[in-house]
Amino acid sequence: MRRMGRWIGGFALILATTCLMGFAAPSALAGSRQPDVYRHQMLAATNDSRLIHHKGRLSLDDRMSALAERHSAQMAKAGYLFHTSNVGAYLSDTPWHAWGENIGYMPGGNVSDLQKAFMRSPVHRDNILNGAFRHVAIGTVYQGGTLWVTVFFYG
């Protein structure tokens, strides 16, 4: 597992984790309407980055996105970024062989700027462009003028 944190462009703090082993998830949490807008913007930005680099689109996993949203809400409440602690709990009912996680926040809630920051970071970029990943879960929370994002990649 790799971890990296840094300020990028003075606006976004982002961390990434990549793992290539198996584990296994709590029940889903229902999402609200507002995060859906940011979730779909983040999915579009991620898939746009993949298509530019000749990678296939990722399909959105709604059940896992509810879990990612819960994680984003926990980070927003705590006021800092942290990775999920039990990957196995999230993927218990899902076949997979590769897992990655990008987390970040962006004051003002600009998804495009957060995606640019992810793509400028080698570890985050690796997760976004990893050909082993076929699915993505995205959880977003906009709180206090800041967008908090958790992106789970798996395949």
Sequence and secondary structure as in RCSB ss.txt:
>XXXX:A:sequence
MRRMGRWIGGFALILATTCLMGFAAPSALAGSRQPDVYRHQMLAATNDSRLIHHKGRLSLDDRMSALAERHSAQM
AKAGYLFHTSNVGAYLSDTPWHAWGENIGYMPGGNVSDLQKAFMRSPVHRDNILNGAFRHVAIGTVYQGGTLWVT
VFFYG
>XXXX:A:secstr
   EEEEETTTEEEEEEEE S           HHHHHHHHHHHHHHHHHHHHTT    EE HHHHHHHHHHHHHH
HHHTS    S HHHHSTTS  S EEEEEEEEET  HHHHHHHHHHSHHHHHHHH TT  EEEEEEEEETTEEEEE
EEEE 
